[in-house]
Amino acid sequence: MIRLFAALAIAAAPIAVFAQDAAPAEAAAPKIEIDPTAVPNATSPQANLLTGLYATLATIEICAVEVDATVRDGMVIDQRRLERALSMDEAAGDAAYAEIKADVETTSPDCTAGSADLASVDAVTSIYAQQASATPAATAPAAAPAETPAQ
């Protein structure tokens, strides 16, 4: 019995060597270079969000995109909240928006239906639309029930 196992082991050895030769070579590790002159991105997440929101609002304005009032209100509320988080007053916020809008205008956004620029606007406005629909609307005072005439 031991001879049978020994014979099988000897017969399987060339197969194992062949399988190792057929294995794909491992990909070389990526070469990582460190640039000591590079400036690290120290922009806060709030500043990045505000810049993106400004760019979206600018595209909406430039392309004359119709946006629901509740969506627009939500965007403006977030804009002002982010500006306050960055210690910006309304004048500084308006100046920063004007600067971002000028940058967006230089890129000549594609305002045709289905373009990547409008797709990104749709993605952002859909987030605000979902938030608006998830937030219970301010309840108006219930109307008094109509009185039925006495019989």
N, C-alpha and C positions, 0 to 999 in steps of 0.2 A: 504494500500500500504506500509505503514511504517512497518507493521508487516511482510510483505513478505520479505523486505530487512533485517530486524532484524533476521528472521528465516534463510535466506541465509547466513548471516554473522556468525551466531552461528553454522550452519552446515559446513561452510568453515573453521572455526577455527581449528578443529582437522586435517584437510588436511594440513594446513599451518604448524602446529606443526610437523606432520609426514614428510613433505618435508624438514624441517630444520634438523630433525634427520637423514635423508637420505643423506644430503649434505656431500661430502667428507671432511675430516679434512684437514685443510690447512697445507702445508708442513712447517716444522719448519725452522726458519731462519738459514742460514748457520752460523756456528761458525767461527768467524774470530779471529785468533791469531796473535799477533804482536811479532816478534822475535827481541828483541833489539840488538842482536849480529849479525843480518844479515847485509850483506854489500849491499847497494843499487846499482843497475846497473846504473853506470854513464857513460856508453859507449855512445859516440855520434852516431847519426844515420849514419853519413858518415863512421865511423869506422865499424859499423855493416854491411853496404852495401859493404865496401871494403873487409871485412872478407868473406862475402858470395861470392863475385866475385872471390876472391883468391881461395876459395874452389871449385867453379865451374871450374875455369881455371885448377886447379890441377887435378880434375876428368877428364877433357878433355885430359890432358896430360897423366895421368896414364892409362886411358882406350884407348888411341890413337883414340879418336873420331874425325872423319872428320868434320871440321867446315869450312864453306864458308869464304873466305878471308875478305869480307866486314864485316861479323859478327865478326870475330876475331879482325879486326881493330877497330870496334866500342867498343868491350870489352876492348881492350888495351887503347883506348882513355879515357874511363870512369875510368879505373884503374889509369892511370896517373893523371886524374883530381881529383879523390878522394885522391890520395896520396898527391897532392899539397894542397888540402883543409886541410889535416891533418899535413901540414908542413913537409912532408917526401920528402927527395931527392930521386933520382933514386936508389942509393945504399941501403938506408933504406927500400925502397919499395921492392927491390929484396930480401933483408934479411927477411922481413916480409912474402913475398910470399913463400920463402923457408921453413919458420917455419910452415906456414899453410899447405903447401904441405906435409911436414913430418907428420903432424897430420892426414891429409887425408889418407896418405899411411898406417898409423897404424890401420885405420878402415877397411882396405882392401875393397875398394869400389867394388860393384857388377857390373861388366862390361858386363854382358849378356844382350842381347836385351830385352827390356821391363822391366828391373829392375827399382827399385825406384831411384837408383842413376842416371841412364841414363835418366829417366823421368824428373828429376829435371834439368839436363843439357839441355834436349830438351826444357823445359819450358823457361829457361833463353835465350838460343840461338834463340828461336822463337821470343822473345821480340826484340832482336837485329835485327833479319831478318825483322820484321815488320817495325822497325824504318828505316832500310836501304832502304826498298822498298818505304817508305813514303817520304824519303828525295830525292829531285831531284838530279840525278847524275850530276856530273860535266860535263858540256856540252863541248864536243870537238868541235873544229872549224868545221863548216860545210864544207863539201867537195864542191869544185867548181863544178857546174853542167857540165856535159860532153858536150863538144861542138859538135854540129851536123855539119857535113860537109856542106859547102855552096853548094847550088844547082844551 
